[in-house]
Amino acid sequence: MPSRMPLAEVARAPVPAPGHTMNRRLLGLAAVLLLISTWASAVATYQAAVTLRASNVYAVADTGILLLTRNCSTSAYGSYSTIYMDAASGTQDGQISFGDGSNCVVSGAYSPQQMPAGNTAVSLAFISNGLYVDTAQKLIAQADGCQSAYNGPATLTLSNSGLSYRDGAQVGSIQFTNGICFKACGLTGIYKLTDIATVAVPLQGPSLSNATVSQVYANGGNLTITASGAGTGYWMVQPAYFSVPTKPQIVAGKNGYDATPSASGSVAMAAGSPVTVAISGLMPSTNYSVYFVAKSPTGQTSATPSVVSFSTPSGNAPPIPTPVPTAVPTPNPLVTPTPTTRPPNPSLSNVVIGKTETISLRANRAILSTSVDQDAEGYWMIVPGDTVPSVSLVVAGLDATGKPAPIKGYGPLKANTPINFAITDLQPGRSYTLAFAARNAGGAMALKTTTFQTPYASAPQPPITPDTGWYWNPSEGGRGFSLEANASGNIFLAGFMYDAAGSPIWYVSTLSRDDQNSQFAGDLLYYEGGQHLAGSWHSPSNVTKAGKVSLTPTSKTTGTLKLEGNGLLPQVTNIERFPINNGAVLAPMPGSPQTGWWWNAGEGGRGYFIELQDNYAFIAAYMYDTDGKPAWYVSQDRVMSSTLYQGALAVYGRGQTLGGRYASPVVMTSNAGNIVLKFFSATSGQLILPSGITVAIERYTF
């Protein structure tokens, strides 16, 4: 199955094949711009972290600047580099010298501008990953959700006057003149060729200082903070262990999972004058973090949000009803295993981190293993620089300066059970310090560091190809992953989990084989607008890149999965083959259909993953709800024969989100209707849906 496919071709995939959409956040990593010489000189030199944003386009962290290069293929993700610029040179504006010793010619620096609202006629040429260039007008347009390699006339519409890039928020639209699949896309940035020495617009909003939380009581407290410039301050409170929010989330009043936070608000700010906001609605005996960002009148936000952690004391609080969940049927990857018993007061029990061991080292990747003495949540990061952050900063995903760490991860830990962490995006021949923090349910935390060095080179090594079938983490009942490898060594993956509202949701990815890192990797996609359970077939209408996913197999039946949702803390989890009927994973009974992806070739956009183990089947239907959102249904029961299955479809909810903290799901509907599967051979059959619609199905070969 091709890794890129126009939406018109979506009927060629059981669950639509991946395309390319732009990342809503232009700058993935934070770094402080350090001027080494003044911009007034003929050649200006500075150092900053740069990230490959699109083909031949690199983003300079914390500046909003894009560097357009010529024939540059260096892969950089927050790479600390030296940049030489000569704005008067004409054909060559400068050079990037990367940390690995490679160099690339810079043909232009582009930055956001103050622009009036209105339309701009342009002639666009597609670069990649949602970026388009107009060479005549010397501008780059950044699209939101565009996949098309469009070239030709278009109109850029800026909705409001102000800075033409606003931290990834949509600022307008792109209207394509010639009809294509996507006739219009959201506009998130306009960048114009710039002499960086004379940028007229400050690239960052007011800086923040003196943030404190005082007068804390069981349900709230007071936050006091000062901004360097006038504007509006936005604040948001969430439990301390939640994923670190992005600046747009803070401004929108959303937590790190893009859901309603514990508390939020906004306040007018004057330059240099402290303001105090009252926080209320919190729970007693809880660890919280309050995040604050200031926005100037022209739309720039603070370079880095301010964060203050605090704990509410015990005290009286209004009772909160706890719904009694419906029991989850057993056995099932939706089953929540019996948790390891915790001490009566976990907050009084120190977390003890065991030895961290190196399992595998390659030039660009490492696999490490560690464990703790009790159930906890693990947070790790590769320490940038020489200073190890405090344990609270590691938990928050921040380095010692309070900026987001470039390489980090998160995952739940079971008592005395080793967990592997696959760390990618490393540089060859470098020494690294890994900081690992563990936090138990009572808030007790521990920190441990270890060092390792990557080899200078390692020969490409194909990753282990995992067995086709259902996978899960036994400690994270409530979500599952269906994997199938093809003859080319690529994997088609689907993951079922839940959105921020608690509704079931699924994501798909075609994972390409990466021999250099001995893993599989791809974009994580979210499709909308397809057929619901009782409706007639129609193709999905929209696709969004939700993030990235990589799988590092450690055997044919186990592996380390890394999920990186856009704007979320990367999450690393260990997965293994799921035993459908308790105990071990069993071979299917003789005469059973093949395990893997099934579909109707004329009804692309939905798919079915079917596996039989002995005389039990576990089946998932990846479809859509009545609002067009992706929805999944599962059915598990004993087969009537090797060629006949009948069972009820169940719907689950309120479980773990992408990048979210573990939550046990509940049964929303135990019987959304019965399905019947009849197999005519190992690769063909017939599905009867609850509505009575009969669908011819066959094995999908990608």
N, C-alpha and C positions, 0 to 999 in steps of 0.2 A: 504494500500500500504506500503510495507516495507520501513524503513528509509534508508536501505543500500541495494544496488542491483548491481550485476556485469553488465557491459555494455552489455553483451550478452543477458541480460534479459530486455533490454530497451523497447522491444516491449510490455512489460506488463504495460506500463504507457502511458497516453495520452500525457503528457509532461513529459520527463524522470524523474524517481524518484531520490531522492538525494543519493549521495555517499559521501565519505570523501576524500577531497584533503587537502594537507598541506598548511598552511598559508605562503605566500612568505616572510613575515617578521617574523623572529623567535621571536623577543622580542617586545611584544605589549606595554610595558610601560617603561618609563625611570625612573631611580633612581640612586643615587650616591652611589657607593660601599664605605662603611665606615669600615676600619679595626679597630677593637677594640683592638686586640692584634696581635703581629707579627706572620707571618707564620712560623717563625723559631721555635716557641714553639711546644711542643708535640701535643697539641690540639689548633687549631686556631679557633677563634670566630669572626664572622662578621655579619653585618646586611645589608640586601638588599631586594628589592622587587623581589618576585618570582612569576612566572606564570605557571600554569599547561599547559605543552606543548603537552603532549601525555600521554597515560596510564603509570603511574609510572615515568614520566619524567617531571622535572621542569626546566624552564629557569631562570637564574639569570640575572636580568636586567642590561644592559650596560656592560656586561662582555663577552658575547659569550659563557658562560659556561652552560652546561647541567648537572643536577644532576639526576642520575638514582637511584630510590628508590625501596623498596620492599613492596608490598602490601599496597601502600599508595593511599587513595581515597579522600584526602582533596582537595576540589575545591578552587584554588587560582588564582586570576587574579590581579596581581600587589600587592599581599599581603606582607606587610612589615614584615619580619620574621628574626629570629636569626638562623644562621647556624653554627654548630660546626663540624669541620673537623679534622680528624687524619689520614693523608695519609699513615701512617705506620701500621695501625691496621689490614690490610688484608681483612677479611670478611666484617667488617663494617667500612666504611670510615668516617662516621659521622652521623649527625642528623639534620633535619630541625624542628625548633620549630615555628609553625605558630602563627599568632596574635590571633587566636581563641582558643589557648591553646592546640591544637592537635600537635602530634609529629609523624615524619616519619623517618625510618632508611634510610640513604644514603649508597648505595653500591658502588658508584663510581662517580667521577667528571670527565667530559669530556670537552675538550676545542679544538678550532681550532688550527691547526699546520701549520708551514711553510712546504710545500710539493712540490716536483718537479712535472712537468707535466708528465702524463703517466697513465698506467693502474695498478689497484690493484685488484687481485683476492680475493673474499670474499665469505663467507657463511652466508647469511643473515637470520635473523628471524624478522618477522614483529612485531613491537610494536603497533603502531596506528598512525593515522594522519600524514602519510608520513615519519615516522621514522622507521629505521631498525637497528638492532644490530648484530654485529659479536662478539660473546663472546670470541672466540679463539684469535682473533687479537685485542680485547679490543677497538673496535671502533663503533661509531654510524654514520650512513649515513642518510642525510636529503634529501628527494626527492621533486621534483616539479611536482605536478599534478598526483602523483601516488595514486591509490585507492586500489590496490590489496593487499590482505593479503598474499603476496608472502613469501615463506620460501624455501631457497635452494641456490645453487651457483649463483654468479653474478660477474660482472666486473664493478668496479668504474673507470671512466675515468676523470682525472683532465685535463682540456683543457690547462691551463697555470700554470707555476710555481708561487708559492706565498701562501698567507694565504688561508686555505681550507674553510673558511667561509667569505663572503664579503657582509655583510649587506643584505642578502637575494637575491643577484644577482646570476644568474645561473653560476656555475663554471665548469660544465662538465655534464656527463650523467651516468645513471645506466643502464647496459645492463643485462637483466635477461636471464639466460641460458636455463631454461625450458620455453617453449612457454606458455604465458598467454595472457590475453586480451591486456595488455600494455606490450610489449616486451622491451620497453626502456622508461625511464623517465629522466627528467632533474634533475641534481644533484646541490643542493644549499649549501651543507655543508658536511664536514667530520670532526668528532670530535673523539679525542683519549683520552683514560684513562690518567689522568694527576695528578701529585702531584701539586696542585695549588700553593704551595709555591715556585715552581721552574719553573713556566711558562716562556719559553724562548722568547715568542713573545709578544710585547705590544699589548693589546687588543683594544686600541683606537688609532686613528690617531692624527695628530697635533691638539692641542687646539687653539682656536681663541680668539683674544682680540682686543680692541680699534677699533671696527667697527663704522664708521661714514659715513654719506652721506653729501656731501658739494656741493657748486656751483650748486644748483638745479635751473633748468629753466623749461620752459613750457613742454619740451619734453625729459628731462633727468637730469643727474647730475653725480657726481663722487663718487664712493664707495672706501673707504680706509680701509684696514684691515691688521692684523698681525697674522701670524701662528707661533706656537712654534717650528715646525719642517719643513724640506724641503718636497716638494711634489707639487701637483697640486690643485689649488683652483677652485671650481665650483660655479657659482652664477646664480641666477634666480630671476626675478622680476615679480610680479603679483599684481592685485588689493588687497588691504588690507583685504577685506571681503571674499576672496577666502579661500577654505579649506587649512589647513596647509599641505605643501608637505612633503613627506618622503625624507630621504637622497638619496635613489636610484633615485627618481624623480628629485631632484636637480642636481645630477650628470648627468642624462640623458637629462637635459634641458627641463623638463616637469613641468607644474604647478601642483597645488594640485588636479586638476581634470584629471591629466595625459594627458593634451593637451598642445599645443604650448603656452608658456608664453608671457608676454608683452616684455620681453627681457631676454637674457641668454648668458653665455659665460664661458670661463675657462682662467686661468692664472697660470704661473709658480711661485712658492713661494720658498723663502729661509728662513731658520730658523731665527726668530726674526726680519726680515726686512719687514716693511710695504709695501704693494703693492696698487696701485690705478688703478681701472678700470673705463672706461667711459661708462655710461649707456645712451642709446638713444632710440628713437622710442616710447616714452611714450606719453600719452595724457595730455593736460592741465587740471588744476583744478580737479585732481584725487588723491585719497589716495592710496599709494602703499606700499608694503613690499618687501624688497630684502633679499633673503635667501642665505647663503654662507656656504659651507662645504669644508674642505680640506681633501685630500687623500694622504697618505704616499706612497713612492715608492713600499712598500710591500703590498699595498691594503687596509690598515685600514683607516677608515674615522673618522672624528671628532666625539666625543661622542654625541654632540648636535650641530645642525646647529646654526649659528649666524643669527639673524634677526634684521633688522633696518627698521623702518617705516618712511615714509616721504610723503610730499604732493607737487605735482607740482603746480606752480602758473598759473593763467590765462595768455593767450598769443595767438599769432597766431599759428595755426597748420594746416597742410594739411587737406582739407575737406575729410571726410570719407563717402562714399555713404551708405545710409541706405536703404536696400531693403524693398519694400512695401509688407508685407505678404498677402497672399490670405486669405480671410475671413474664419474663422473656422465655420462650420455649427452649428446651434443652434437648440435644446439643445443638449449637448454633454459633457462628462467629459473632452473633449479637449477644451471646451469653457473657455476663460479667462474672469472672471467677471469684471465689470466696477470697476476700482480701486477707493478707497476713495481719494478724492481730497487732495493733499498735499499743504502746503504753497508755495507761489511763489518762495521762496528761502529756501529750507529745511535746508541748512547748518546753517541758522540763527535761526532755531526753535529748542529749546531744547526738547529732548525726556523725557517724564514723565512716569515713571514706576509705575503702580498701586500696590496694596497690593498683596503680594504673600501668598497664602493660602495652607494649607495642606489638600488634598482631602482624602487621604487614606495612612495609614502607616502599614507596615508589617515588620517582622524581617529582610527581605532581599530586600524590595522594598518600594518605596514611590511614590506617585502621588501628584504633586504640580501643582497649577494653578496660572497664573499671566496674566497681560495685560498691554498694553501701550496706549498712547493717540493718536497715529498716526501710519500709516503703517511703519514697520521697520523690521529688522532682529534680532532675539533673539539668544543669545549665553549663555549657562549656564554650570557651572561646580561645582562639589563637591570640595571644597578647600582642597588640601592636606596640612597638617600642620596647623600652626597658623596664617600665614600671608596671607591676602587677596590680590590677584594680582590686578594690575591696570586694568582699563577698557579695554585698548588696548590689554593687555595680555589675558584677558578673551575672547575677540573677536578672538584672535589668537589661543585659546585653550591651552594656556601655563600657568603654575603655576608661583608663585612669583619668582622662580629661573630661569625661562625661559625654563623649561622642559615641555613636553606634560603632561597635566593633565590626570590622569587615568580614571576618570568618567566625561564625558562632553557630550554636545549635541548642536544641532542647529535646528532652525526652523523659517519660516517666520511668521510674526505677522500682523494681521489686526487691524486697529484702534478700540480701545474700545471693542475688542473681546477676551474674556479669552481663553487661550490655556493651555492644560494640558501637563506636562512633566512626563513621566514614568521613574523613576530612579531605575535601578536594580544593582545587584552585590554589595549590601550594606552588612554590618555586623550587627548582632543582638546587641541590647543594646548599641549602640554608638550614640554620638552626632555628627551631621554633620552641616557644614556651606555651604549653597548654594549661589554661586555668579551668579547673572543674569545680563547680559548686553544687551542693545538694541542699535542698530545703524540704523539711517534713511538714506535715499538716498543721503542726502547731507553730510554725514559723522559725524553728531552730535551723540554723544554717551552718555549713562547714565549707571550707575551701582548701583545695589541694592543687599543687602545680607539678608539672613534669616537663622535661625537655626531650626533644628528639631532633634528629637531623635527616633531611631527605638526601638520597644519593644524588650525585651530579647528573647521572643519566641512568635510565633503565630501559631495556628493550621493550617495545610494545608487547603486551601480553593479553590475548583475548580473555574477556571475563568468562567465568563459568556460566553456561546456559542453564537457567533454572527449569525445572519441570513445569509443564503446563498444568494449571489448576488454581484452586482457591488458596489464598494466603491470609494470615492474620497475625496479630500479636496477642498471645493468650492473656496478657495483662491489660489489653485495651479492647475488650469485647464491645462491639457496637459499630465497628467499621470493618470492612474487608476489601481485599484486592484480588481481582481476577487477572491472571497473567497467562499469555500464550506467546511462545517463541516461534518464529518462522524459519524457513530454510536458510534465509540470508543472515540469520543471527540477530535480528531485531525483535523487539517485544512490543505487543499491543497490551496496554494496561488500562484497567478501569478501577476506580476506587469509589466505594459508596460510603458516604458520611452524612453530615448535616450542615445546614446553613445557620447563620446567626439567629434566625427566628425559630430554629429547632426543626425545620422541615427537612425531609430526606433530600439529598442532592448527590449527583455523581459528576466525576471528572474523568477525562480520558487522556491518554498520551501514547504516541508511538515513540518508544525508546530506541534510539540508535545505539549501536555498539560502539563503545569508546575504548579501543585497545590500549591507548596510552595510559588511561587511568583504570583500566580493568573494570569498567562499569558500563551501565546503560544509562542514557540520559535523554531527556526531551522536554518539550513544553507541556504544561498541564492546561487542558482546555475545558471550557464550559460552554455547552450548547443550549440554545433556547428555541422555543417556537415549534417543536415537533409534535408528534401524535400522542394524544393521551390514551389511557387504557381503553376507554369505551368509544373513542372517536375514530373517524376514517383517517387513512394515512395522508400525511403531507410532510414535506421535507422541512427540517429545521430552518429557521430564518436568520439566526444570528450566532456568532461564535466570539468568545472572549478568551484571551489568554489570562488564566488565573494565577500563573506562576510557573515554576519549574519542578521537575522531579528527577531523581537519579536513584538507581538501584545498583548496589555493590553486592553481588552474590558471594556468600561464604561457603556454600555447598550447592548441590542440586536442589535442595529443599529449604534452604535458609538464606537470609540476606539482610543487609542494612538498607533501609529505604529513607531517603531524604526528601521531604516535602518543603518547598519554598513558595508559599503563597505571597502574592504581591503585597508589600508593605507589612508582612508578618515575620516574626522571628522564625528562622528555619527550624524545622522539627525533624529529628532523626529518630527512627523507630526500627526495632528489629522485627522481622516477619519470618514466618515459617509456614509450611503446608498445614492446611486445616483438616483435621480428621472429622468427617461428616457424622459418623455414628460412634463417637467416643473413641478412646484408645488411639490406635495407630491409623495412619493413612493406608487404606486398603485398595487393592486393584479392583477395577469394575468386574462385575459378573460377566461370563462369556456372552457374546452377542450384543453387548451394550454399544450405544453410540459413542463417537469420539468425544473426548473432553476438549472444551474450548469454546470459541466464538461461533454462534449460529446467527443467521439472518435470512431475510427474504431479499433476493437480489434486486427486486423492483421497488423495495420500500426502505431505502437507505435512511439513516438517521436514528434508527433504534436497533438494538441488538440484544442477544440473549447469551448468557454464559452458563453452560451446562456441564455438570460433572457428576458422574456416578462412582461411588466407592462401594464395592460389593453390591448389596441390594438396596442402597439408599442413594437418593439424589439430592443435590443442592443446586437450585436454579435461581438466577437473578434476571429480571427483565429491566433493561435500561430504557426508560420512556420519558414522558413529560406529563405534568399535571394540567388541569384545565386552563391555567394561566400561562401555559407554555414553558414553565420552569422545569428543569430536569428533575425527574422523580424516579425512584427505583422501588421494585417490589421483589420479595424473595419468597421462595417456596421450598420446603424441605419435608421429605416423607419417604416411606418405603415405596419402591417401585412395584407395580403390579406384575411386571415381567421385564425382561431386558429391553423390550421394545415399547412398553406402555407405562405411562406415569399419569397420575391424577392427584392434584393437591391444591390447597388454598394459597392464595397470595396474601402475604402479610405486609403491613406498612409500619415502620418504626419512626420515632422522632425523639427530639431533645437529647441527641447524643453529641459526640465529639465533632467540632468544626475543623476545617482546614487550618492547621497551625494552632488549634485551640487546645486548652487544657482538657484532660480526659473527663468525660461525663458519661455515665451509664444511660443507655437509651431506654425508652419505654415503648410498649406496643400501642400504636395509635389506632390501628385496625387489624384485628387478628384474621379477618377473612374479607378481603376486598373482592372476592370472587374466586371460583375454581378455574383452574386451567387443566387441559388434557394435552399430553404430548404423545404422538404416535410416531415411531421411527420405522421407516421402510428399509433403511440400510444404515451403515455406520456413519454416513454423511448426508442423509436426507430424511425428512420427516414432515410432520404436520402439527401445528399448534392451534388449539381452539381456545380463544380468549373468553373471559367471563361474559362478554357481550354476545357471544355466539359466533363472532367473526372467526373464520378459519383462515390461517396463514400458512402457506407452504414455506418451509424453512430448509436450509441447507448449511453445510459447513462453510464458514467464511475463510478464504485463503488470502492473506495480505502479503 
